[in-house]
Amino acid sequence: MLTDAATDLPPAALRLPQNQLLAALPEPERRQLLAQCDTVRVQAGQLLFEPGQQPGHMFFPLDTLVSLLAVADGRMTLEVGVVGREGMLGASVLHAGRPVQLRAVVQRNGRVLRVEAECFGQLFEQMPVLQHLLQRYTDALLAQVIQIAVCSRFHMLEARLARSLLMTRDRLQSEKFHLTHEFLAQMLGVRRVGVTKAASALQEKKLIGYSRGNIEILDSAGLEQAACRCYGLVREDGVLGLGQVLR
């Protein structure tokens, strides 16, 4: 979990927000919220939430990526969502203090804005514009979670891997990133050998380069063709994309 030793960066309120959800707020509300935030470093593999926990903090990613994993029998996992600088984590605290239902695991080293859940709840009650924005965001995120769950049940692994890599690229805004076989297996809910076969198939088509967890997308258009149609739905400008929320 997070420690106070990680909060050694300048106060969030002293610089422009890099989180798109916060940037969508009017300046007075944004400044008021940022004044209550700490900027915290997080590391790949770090747990932010476990199912059943009551969140003590809300998190707004800046330059990191967080996987939302459904957990079965305490060990089997499947990624049903991913949150980057376009979103937030911990919104369940706004719904009558419900515990979180998904595991939140950091994919990539980076930074998040962190605000105490109690403080955020008070600001939420005082800001109708924040209520409206987060209602739209949580509705869009839920739609994506449902679509990805359907994708995981009905689509081939190679197409699902292509979709997942494209979603990671979009949120990191980079064609190069690091994801280990083990992490990809957790995300896709398969054994590592399945990830190896799917990644090898994409490599043979010269769509990606993959070595020791270092991934480079070589042919974006080709990878989009290899992905299932779910990617077109959940991408930022898609029917279920978060671009509609941030406009």
C-alpha positions as CSV (number, residue, x, y, z in Angstrom):
1,M,0.0,0.0,0.0
2,L,1.0,3.6,-0.3
3,T,3.3,5.1,2.4
4,D,3.9,8.7,3.5
5,A,7.5,8.4,2.2
6,A,6.1,8.6,-1.3
7,T,4.7,12.1,-0.9
8,D,7.9,14.1,-1.5
9,L,6.8,15.9,-4.7
10,P,5.6,19.5,-5.0
11,P,2.0,20.2,-3.9
12,A,-0.4,19.4,-6.7
13,A,-2.1,22.8,-6.3
14,L,1.1,24.6,-7.5
15,R,1.0,23.3,-11.0
16,L,-1.4,22.6,-13.8
17,P,-3.3,19.4,-13.6
18,Q,-2.3,16.6,-15.9
19,N,-5.4,14.5,-15.1
20,Q,-8.0,15.0,-17.8
21,L,-10.9,14.4,-15.6
22,L,-9.8,17.2,-13.2
23,A,-8.9,19.4,-16.2
24,A,-12.6,19.2,-17.3
25,L,-13.7,21.0,-14.1
26,P,-14.2,24.7,-14.1
27,E,-11.1,26.5,-12.7
28,P,-12.5,27.5,-9.2
29,E,-13.7,23.9,-8.4
30,R,-10.5,22.5,-9.9
31,R,-8.2,24.7,-7.7
32,Q,-10.3,23.9,-4.6
33,L,-9.9,20.2,-5.2
34,L,-6.2,20.3,-6.1
35,A,-5.5,22.2,-2.9
36,Q,-6.5,19.0,-1.0
37,C,-4.4,16.7,-3.1
38,D,-0.9,15.2,-2.5
39,T,1.2,14.0,-5.5
40,V,2.3,10.4,-4.8
41,R,4.7,8.1,-6.6
42,V,3.4,4.6,-7.3
43,Q,5.3,1.6,-8.7
44,A,4.4,-1.2,-11.1
45,G,2.7,-4.1,-9.3
46,Q,1.5,-1.9,-6.4
47,L,-1.9,-2.6,-5.0
48,L,-4.2,0.5,-4.5
49,F,-7.4,-1.4,-3.6
50,E,-8.5,-5.0,-2.9
51,P,-12.1,-6.2,-3.3
52,G,-14.1,-5.6,-0.1
53,Q,-12.0,-2.7,1.1
54,Q,-13.3,0.7,2.1
55,P,-11.2,3.2,0.1
56,G,-9.4,5.7,2.4
57,H,-8.3,7.8,-0.6
58,M,-9.3,8.7,-4.1
59,F,-6.7,8.6,-6.8
60,F,-6.3,10.6,-10.1
61,P,-3.5,9.1,-12.3
62,L,-1.1,11.6,-13.9
63,D,1.4,9.6,-15.9
64,T,0.7,6.0,-14.7
65,L,-1.8,3.3,-15.6
66,V,-3.9,1.2,-13.3
67,S,-5.5,-2.1,-14.1
68,L,-8.9,-3.0,-12.7
69,L,-9.0,-6.8,-12.1
70,A,-12.0,-9.0,-11.3
71,V,-10.9,-11.6,-8.8
72,A,-12.3,-15.2,-8.5
73,D,-11.5,-17.6,-5.6
74,G,-9.0,-15.1,-4.3
75,R,-6.4,-15.9,-7.0
76,M,-7.8,-16.0,-10.6
77,T,-7.9,-12.5,-12.2
78,L,-9.3,-10.9,-15.3
79,E,-8.8,-7.3,-16.4
80,V,-12.1,-5.6,-16.9
81,G,-10.9,-2.0,-17.1
82,V,-7.9,0.3,-17.2
83,V,-7.6,3.8,-15.8
84,G,-5.0,6.4,-16.8
85,R,-4.8,10.1,-16.8
86,E,-8.4,10.3,-18.2
87,G,-10.0,9.0,-15.0
88,M,-10.0,8.3,-11.3
89,L,-10.2,5.4,-8.8
90,G,-12.2,5.0,-5.6
91,A,-15.6,6.4,-6.8
92,S,-17.4,3.6,-4.9
93,V,-16.9,5.6,-1.7
94,L,-19.4,8.1,-3.1
95,H,-22.2,5.5,-3.2
96,A,-23.2,5.1,0.4
97,G,-19.7,4.0,1.4
98,R,-19.7,0.8,-0.6
99,P,-16.6,-1.3,-0.6
100,V,-14.6,-1.6,-3.9
101,Q,-15.5,-4.6,-6.0
102,L,-12.3,-4.8,-8.1
103,R,-8.5,-5.1,-7.5
104,A,-6.6,-2.0,-8.6
105,V,-3.0,-2.7,-9.6
106,V,-0.5,-0.2,-10.9
107,Q,0.8,-1.2,-14.4
108,R,3.5,1.4,-14.7
109,N,5.7,3.5,-12.4
110,G,4.4,7.0,-12.2
111,R,2.4,9.5,-10.2
112,V,-1.1,9.9,-8.9
113,L,-3.0,12.7,-7.2
114,R,-4.3,11.4,-3.9
115,V,-7.0,13.0,-1.8
116,E,-8.6,11.6,1.4
117,A,-11.9,10.0,0.8
118,E,-13.7,11.9,3.6
119,C,-12.4,15.2,2.3
120,F,-13.4,14.3,-1.3
121,G,-16.9,13.3,-0.2
122,Q,-17.4,16.7,1.4
123,L,-16.2,18.5,-1.7
124,F,-18.4,16.3,-3.8
125,E,-21.5,17.3,-1.8
126,Q,-20.6,21.0,-2.3
127,M,-20.0,20.9,-6.0
128,P,-22.9,20.1,-8.4
129,V,-20.5,20.3,-11.4
130,L,-18.3,17.6,-9.8
131,Q,-21.3,15.4,-9.1
132,H,-22.4,15.7,-12.8
133,L,-18.9,15.0,-14.1
134,L,-18.3,12.0,-12.0
135,Q,-21.8,10.6,-12.7
136,R,-21.0,10.7,-16.4
137,Y,-17.6,9.2,-15.8
138,T,-18.7,6.3,-13.7
139,D,-21.5,5.5,-16.2
140,A,-18.9,5.4,-19.0
141,L,-16.5,3.4,-17.0
142,L,-19.2,0.8,-16.1
143,A,-20.1,0.5,-19.8
144,Q,-16.5,-0.2,-20.6
145,V,-16.2,-2.8,-17.8
146,I,-19.2,-4.6,-19.2
147,Q,-18.0,-4.5,-22.8
148,I,-14.5,-5.8,-21.8
149,A,-16.1,-8.6,-19.7
150,V,-18.2,-9.6,-22.8
151,C,-15.0,-9.4,-24.9
152,S,-13.2,-11.8,-22.5
153,R,-15.9,-14.4,-22.8
154,F,-16.5,-14.4,-26.6
155,H,-13.4,-13.2,-28.4
156,M,-10.1,-14.9,-29.4
157,L,-7.1,-14.3,-27.2
158,E,-5.0,-12.8,-30.0
159,A,-7.7,-10.2,-30.7
160,R,-8.1,-9.5,-27.0
161,L,-4.4,-9.0,-26.5
162,A,-4.3,-6.6,-29.5
163,R,-7.2,-4.6,-27.9
164,S,-5.5,-4.5,-24.5
165,L,-2.2,-3.3,-26.0
166,L,-4.0,-0.5,-28.0
167,M,-5.9,0.6,-24.8
168,T,-2.5,0.8,-23.0
169,R,-1.0,2.8,-25.8
170,D,-3.9,5.2,-25.9
171,R,-3.7,6.0,-22.2
172,L,0.1,6.2,-22.0
173,Q,0.3,8.1,-25.4
174,S,3.3,6.0,-26.3
175,E,4.0,3.2,-28.7
176,K,6.5,1.7,-26.3
177,F,5.8,0.4,-22.8
178,H,6.7,-2.5,-20.4
179,L,4.3,-5.3,-19.5
180,T,5.6,-8.7,-18.3
181,H,4.2,-12.1,-19.4
182,E,2.9,-12.6,-15.9
183,F,1.1,-9.3,-15.8
184,L,-0.4,-9.8,-19.2
185,A,-1.6,-13.3,-18.1
186,Q,-3.3,-11.7,-15.1
187,M,-4.9,-9.1,-17.3
188,L,-6.3,-11.5,-19.8
189,G,-7.2,-14.3,-17.4
190,V,-5.0,-16.9,-19.1
191,R,-1.9,-18.9,-18.5
192,R,1.5,-17.5,-19.5
193,V,1.8,-19.9,-22.4
194,G,-1.3,-18.4,-23.9
195,V,0.2,-15.0,-23.7
196,T,3.4,-16.3,-25.4
197,K,1.4,-17.8,-28.3
198,A,-0.7,-14.7,-28.8
199,A,2.2,-12.3,-28.6
200,S,4.3,-14.5,-31.0
201,A,1.4,-14.4,-33.5
202,L,1.3,-10.6,-33.4
203,Q,5.1,-10.5,-33.7
204,E,5.1,-12.8,-36.7
205,K,2.7,-10.4,-38.4
206,K,5.2,-7.6,-37.6
207,L,2.5,-5.7,-35.6
208,I,4.5,-5.6,-32.4
209,G,8.0,-6.1,-31.1
210,Y,8.1,-7.9,-27.7
211,S,11.2,-8.8,-25.7
212,R,11.5,-9.4,-22.0
213,G,8.4,-7.4,-21.3
214,N,9.3,-4.5,-23.5
215,I,6.6,-3.9,-26.0
216,E,6.7,-1.7,-29.1
217,I,3.7,-1.2,-31.4
218,L,5.2,-1.3,-34.9
219,D,2.0,-1.1,-37.0
220,S,-0.8,0.7,-35.3
221,A,-3.3,0.3,-38.2
222,G,-2.5,-3.4,-38.5
223,L,-2.9,-3.9,-34.8
224,E,-6.3,-2.2,-34.8
225,Q,-7.4,-4.6,-37.6
226,A,-6.2,-7.5,-35.5
227,A,-8.1,-6.3,-32.5
228,C,-11.7,-7.3,-31.9
229,R,-14.4,-4.7,-32.5
230,C,-14.5,-3.9,-28.8
231,Y,-11.5,-1.6,-29.2
232,G,-13.4,0.6,-31.5
233,L,-16.2,0.9,-28.9
234,V,-14.0,1.6,-25.9
235,R,-11.4,3.9,-27.5
236,E,-11.6,7.5,-26.4
237,D,-13.7,8.6,-29.4
238,G,-15.8,5.4,-29.5
239,V,-19.4,4.9,-28.6
240,L,-18.4,3.8,-25.1
241,G,-15.3,6.0,-24.9
242,L,-14.5,8.5,-22.2
243,G,-14.0,11.3,-24.7
244,Q,-17.7,12.1,-24.5
245,V,-17.3,12.7,-20.8
246,L,-14.4,15.1,-21.1
247,R,-15.9,17.4,-23.7
